[in-house]
Amino acid sequence: MSSLSYALQSGLMPDGDVFGGSMGEVVRDGTAYLSKQDRDAIAIYLLEGNE
């Protein structure tokens, strides 16, 4: 979860690759400005869904 949360802040994935295309824009213009708590919540939702 922390890897995805970090990627939503920086655009960098754990393997050193970067988000491209529209996702890069989402990070640059949106998720990079969220609080860590909000990014963590998004990461949990994306990884675990609505269980």
C-alpha positions as CSV (number, residue, x, y, z in Angstrom):
1,M,0.0,0.0,0.0
2,S,2.8,2.4,0.9
3,S,4.4,1.9,-2.6
4,L,1.1,2.9,-4.4
5,S,0.6,5.8,-2.0
6,Y,4.1,7.1,-2.8
7,A,3.5,6.6,-6.5
8,L,0.4,8.7,-6.2
9,Q,2.5,11.5,-4.8
10,S,5.6,11.3,-6.9
11,G,4.6,9.4,-10.1
12,L,7.5,6.9,-9.4
13,M,6.7,3.3,-9.1
14,P,8.8,0.9,-6.9
15,D,10.7,-0.4,-9.9
16,G,11.9,3.1,-10.9
17,D,9.4,3.4,-13.8
18,V,7.2,6.5,-14.0
19,F,3.5,6.9,-14.6
20,G,2.9,8.0,-18.2
21,G,0.2,9.5,-20.3
22,S,-2.9,10.7,-18.5
23,M,-1.9,9.1,-15.2
24,G,1.2,11.4,-15.1
25,E,-1.1,14.4,-15.4
26,V,-3.4,13.1,-12.6
27,V,-0.3,12.9,-10.3
28,R,1.1,16.2,-11.4
29,D,-2.1,18.2,-11.2
30,G,-4.0,16.3,-8.5
31,T,-2.8,13.5,-6.3
32,A,0.6,15.0,-5.6
33,Y,-1.3,17.7,-3.6
34,L,-3.3,15.3,-1.4
35,S,-2.4,14.7,2.2
36,K,-0.6,11.4,3.0
37,Q,-3.7,10.2,4.7
38,D,-5.9,10.8,1.6
39,R,-3.3,9.1,-0.7
40,D,-3.2,6.1,1.7
41,A,-6.9,5.9,1.7
42,I,-7.0,5.9,-2.1
43,A,-4.3,3.2,-2.3
44,I,-6.2,1.0,0.2
45,Y,-9.3,1.4,-1.9
46,L,-7.6,0.6,-5.1
47,L,-5.8,-2.5,-3.7
48,E,-8.6,-3.9,-1.6
49,G,-11.8,-2.6,-3.3
50,N,-15.1,-2.6,-1.5
51,E,-14.7,-5.7,0.5
